[in-house]
Amino acid sequence: MPLSREDVLHIASLCRIGMDADDVERMRQQLSHILDQFEVLKQADTAGVSLSANPSERSSVFRDDVSRPSLSQEDVLRNAPQQQEGHLRVKAILED
């Protein structure tokens, strides 16, 4: 599906991308080739293929989220360079 120069310029303006004439022609060719590949994919016979959100049979690779006791306030503040009234004290990031 060949794209026109105007199509590429329209896409570039939507993306807020500046292009010179060489860029437009290169992108026109590349995008046209990508669209041609989608046309090839449309011809693939998928009649016997079931729908799937994930083609992999892999389950979650993350560990189970198990709760466990946290550190005590005393342990957390033990190595704090600055503390105030039982809290960590840090330098101000935003000024009033």
LINJOWO-V46310 format. One record per run of one state. SS is the DSSP state (H for helix, E for strand, L for the rest). FROM is the first residue (numbers start at 1). TO is the last residue. Records with the same first field share a line. If there is no record, write none. Layout:
SS=FROM-TO + FROM-TO
This chain:
L=1-4 + 16-20 + 43-72 + 79-82 + 85-86 + 89-96
H=5-15 + 21-42 + 73-78
E=83-84 + 87-88
